[in-house]
């Protein structure tokens, strides 16, 4: 089915195959490059799930480990074969999604076949898994040496008491040692079923030829995917109000985090994301009163920024950067949130912000990567991303004021600081 979106001047071909796979194609006639994302709704927070009536718990970091291992096929160097076709292949794991993508300017259907083949083939020889342990352990070490990574992970551990976002996406040096070929196969069986996946493509392609390639590689068999176990008992307030760490850096770096509650559904998620982005812009955006004041005082520099983020069925507002006095910035953010929640935002300024934010999202559609990513992420939550202009139409000044009012609850804030040794 081909749907037109006049406000975006684009179209989307949508089809669900017999095996449950969602296929989304955004046609770009005349373009030479094509990008395909093959994504599963499985990320680092999904360490407990039910499969075939049995509950399973797997080690932290296994989703990322699985991403690494799927690039292997028996007697085949996947990366080399795709490079020979002139294609670039890569992948990433987030808290709630793992995606594999291939970008090419020719031989697209052959590249697509290889992408589908290696992602859908569980191949985990014992020696290969052991070898990968050392590689990922080094990656974990490099991650720990990054101030930006550590200040964020410390913030997650301060904000959340039980939700698995407390664990790094990569896992830990200890947790990855519990990863085996058996539990890798189990996770692949649970979450790499086509019914739990989305294929999004941006480019000048023939939808019928795409579907033909998919059917040849994945077949039409339907199975039952794993059922994610959701954390139901996470408190609304932050676990700890503050996290303090030290590293070899020249000046303190910090992150502030506001903990939102659980999100009921995908519609609430995208609506809250729009409201949160507008509230962030009003509160500490580069043209805001607070940003200019803090900058003039020398409390922040060009590194300061933030926004509203959603991970699985949770959400948070985060901002930070470098500062000699993170606590002063924290206090100023809360004071400004209290002020704006009482006075509200000027109608003219609000409409200007909303037009600007909507314009940025529309311009993002020029990026193949941004379009593929968002189509997958929102389709996995059963939401049609190209309807986002209607969400902006619905959001009001009062919605943003109520969001800012929620930010005045200090029990839902936490601050993570890394100071110089």
Secondary structure, DSSP 8 states (H G I E B T S, - for coil): -EEEETTTTEEEEEEE-TTS-EEEEEE-TT-S-EEEEEEES--TT--EEEETTEEEE--TTHHHHHHHHTTEETTEEHHHHHHHTT-EEEEEE-SS-EEEEEEESS-HHHHHHHHHHHHH-----HHHHHHHHHHHHHHHHHHHT-HHHHHHHHHHHHH-SSSGGGS-TT--TTGGGG--HHHHHHHHHHH-SGGGEEEEEEES--HHHHHHHHHHHH-S------EE-------SS-S-SEEEEEES-SS-EEEEEEE-----SHHHHHHHHHHHHHHHHHHHSTTSHHHHHHHHTTS--TT-EEEEEEETTEEEEEEEEE-S-HHHHHHHHHHHHHHHHHH---HHHHHHHHHHHHHHHHHHTT-HHHHHHHHHHHHTTT--GGGHHHHHHH--HHHHHHHHHHTT-GGGEEEEEEEE-
